[in-house]
Amino acid sequence: MKGFYAAVAASAISGALAAPSPVEMAQITPAAVAPAAACATPVTLSGNPFVSRSIFANPFYASEVSSAAAAMTDKALASAALKVADVGTFQWM
């Protein structure tokens, strides 16, 4: 086990004291990038592809809102809270 720790220490020291390679010391220059050409024909969009879609309402969140609304004594506030349960949520991936 003593030899293992010595090897790890030697590896760390040699890595820390190693001279940089010529590639690491080379001048960094930006690559030449040709400008993008304009489209020959313009892109036209018509209509909204999301018209018939609805945002996903998270069932766990909806159940939490429903149980909180059930505990409310003010009926108008509980009714407004229940509308929040149908609001869609987003999940970023």
Summary of the structure (lengths in Angstrom):
residues: 93
radius of gyration: 31.2
end to end distance: 44.4
largest distance: 75.3
contacts: 123
relative contact order: 0.09
helix: 45%
strand: 0%
